[in-house]
Amino acid sequence: MAVFQGSVFSKSMWMMTSVTVSLPEDRESNAEMPVIYLLHGLSDNNSAWLRRTNIDSYVEQYNFAVVMPEVQRSFYHDMAYGPKYFTYISEELPKLCHNMFHISQLELWCLPLS
C-alpha cells in the first residue's frame, strides 16, 4: 500500500489544504482505479480513517483508492463569507485526484467517521 499525505492548493477555496490518498501496491498502471472518498468527523482530520480503521487492508484486498480530504470544521459546505468546501470536495478534488493518481472520476462517498 502507498500513502500520499500532502498539501494541495485549492482554487475554489483559494488556500492550501491537506489530503491523504491510499493506493494499493499492485495496481495496473493503465487502468483507472475505483475510488472511495472518506470524510472525517467534526473533531478529527484527514488522517482519522487511517488511524481508527483498517482501511489500508481493504485498499490492498479489494484494489481501490481511498481519498481523505481535510475540511476543518466546515460541515462540508460552501461558506457565504469563507472557503467553498463543498465545491472543493465535490468538483475540484475528484479532478485533481484523477490527474495526479489516475483514479476514476466516478466517486463513492462515505459519511464522516465519528
Secondary structure, DSSP 8 states (H G I E B T S, - for coil): -EEEEEEEEETTTTEEEEEEEEE-SS--SSS-EEEEEEEE-TT--TTHHHHHS-HHHHHHHHT-EEEEE--TT-TT-B-TTS-BHHHIIIIIHHHHHHHHH-EEEEEEEEEEE-
